[in-house]
């Protein structure tokens, strides 16, 4: 029986900074060895204070993004307060746990980074595909190109790095993955999360086509 093919492949990066959080991702989605999408969005704002990156099976990741965004909005309306980052990350981790364990012909493998700020400060969480959750105090990378990205992060990251400098490091980390990982490519998006909210601070599309 021929295996089912589905969109996947990526490199994402998250960094804790002195004055915020930086999230970065490439733009390529693959189906087997085929580049299925050259402008895939992998960083999403879930409210004014939080954003996530996604890696893994695109359909599952997109559905979980829509669910967590809706659940947080409902929670805000019911409690008349903004959900903090920790409870938001735990809610999403529970969704991931349930999703990966349901029967499906397509494996629901989804890996997220969730960053945000609340009354207790800045927080960055690694939400692994099995539903586990880890709070990150420095940097993290996910996806097929993460091993390559970690080489750059290990070398260039420093404690209390400012957002402006972290953006440059994130671009270099994803660029390195694009050079060596077939699942990573087409461009880079970088988002900064600060006390002013969630903002796209770098966006570049790379066109590899050869024109006569």
N, C-alpha and C positions, 0 to 999 in steps of 0.2 A: 504494500500500500504506500502510495506517495505521501510524503510528509506535508503537513499544512504549512504554508508560508505566510508570514505576517510581518508588518513593519517593525523595525527595531534598529538598534545601533546608535551610539552617541558618546559624547564626553561632556560631563558637567563638572563645574568647580564651585566650591563655596569657601569663603574666607571671612573669619572674624577680624574686624579692624578696630582701631582706636575710636573711630567716629562713625561706625556703621558696619554693614555686612555687604559683601560683594558676591553676586551669583553670576556665573557665566556658562554658556553652552554653545555648541556648534549648531548647524542647521540641517544636517543630513539624516535621512531615514532610509534604511535599507530593507530589502526583502531578499534574503539569501545573499547572493553576490550582486544583486541589482540595486542601483541607487533609485529608490522609489520616489523620493521627495527631496528637492534641493533647497527648499525654503521652509523647512519644518520649524515651528515655534516650540521651544522646550522650556522657556521660563514664563511663568504665569503669575499675575498678581491675583491673590485671593481676597484681599481687602486692602484698605489704605495703609496697613501697617505690615502686611505679610506677603511673601511671594514664595513660589516653589519652582524647583527644576524637576524635570522628569527624564527617566531613562527606562528602557525596557520595551515591552509590548505597547505600541502606541495606543491602540484602542482601549486597553485597560487603564493606562495612565490618564488618558483624556477623560474617561468616565469618572475615575476617582477624583480628578481635579474638579469636575462639575459637582460631584457629590459633596466634597469638603467645602467648596465655596457656598453651596446652598445651605448646608448644615450650620456653618458658622453664622450665616445671615439669620437663620431661624433662631439660633441660640442667642444672638444679639437682641432680636425682637422679643423673645420670651423672658430674658433676664434683665433687659434694659441696661446692658453693659457690654463693652467690647470683650470678646473672649481673649484670654492671654495666650502667649505663644506656646507655652507648655501644654495646656489643655487642648489646643488646636492640633499640635503635633501628635498627642496621644490619641485623639479622635481619628486622625488620618491613619495612624499606625494600626488601629483596630480595623479600619476598613481594608487596609492592605492584607492584614492577617486573614480576614474572612475571604477576601478575593482569591488569594493564592491557594486556599484549601477547598474551594468549590470545584466540582467536577466540570471539566471543559475539554474539548478537543484541542483548544489553543491554550497553552500555559499562560496564566495571568501574571507574568513576571513584571513587576513595576518597582522602580527604585527612585525615591524622591529625596531632595534636600529641601528643608523648609526653614526659611529665615524670617525674622521679624523683630519688632520691639514692642514693649509694653511698659507698664509702670515699674517693672523690676529690671529693665534694661534690655540689652540686645541678646538674642538667642539664635543659635543655628543648630538644627537637628538633622541627623542622617537617619532616614527611614528606609531600612533595607527591605528587599523583596519578600522576606519571610514575615514581615510585620514587626521586627525588632526595631528599637529606637535608641539612638545614642546622641547625647548632647555633645557638640563639637566646640572646643575652645580655641582652635587654631585654624585648620584647613581640612578640606575633604574633597574627594573627587569620586564620581561614579561613571559607570558605562564602560564600553569596550575599550576606550582609549585612556582610561583612568590611570593605568600603570605608567604610561608615558607622561601624563600630566603631573603625577606625583613627583617625578624626577625634577621638574621645574619648581614645583611648590617646596620640596625639601630644600632646594638650593636658595631660593629667592625670598621665601616668606620669613618675616621677622615679627616678633612680638610688638604689639601696638602699632602695626603698620597703618598709615592713613589710607582712607578710601581711594584717594587719587592715585597713590602708588600701587595699591592692591589691584586696581583696574588694569594697570599695565602688566602686572604679574599674571593675572587671570588670562589676559589675551595671549601672553607668551605660552602659558600652560596648554591652552586649547589649541594654539597654533602648532605646538610640538606634537600633540596627538593627531592633528590633521595630517602631519607629514608622514606618520608611521602607521596609523590605524585606518583600515579600509572602511570602518563604520562611522568615521568622523570626517566632516568636511563641509564645503560650500560656503562657510562664513561663520561669524561669531556674534553673539549677543551678550551684552553685559548689563546687569541691573544692580543698582546700589540701593540699599535700604538704610535710611537714616531717620533722624527725628523729624525730618521734613516729609517722609513718606517713601514710597517705592517709585524709582525713576530709572528709565533706560539711559545709560551713560555712554554706551558704545555699541555700535551696530555696523557690521561690515559684511557685505556679500562678496564672495569670491567666484568669479566666472572663469572656469577652466577650459571653456570651449576654444577650439582653434578655428579661426576664420581665415579664409583665403583672401 
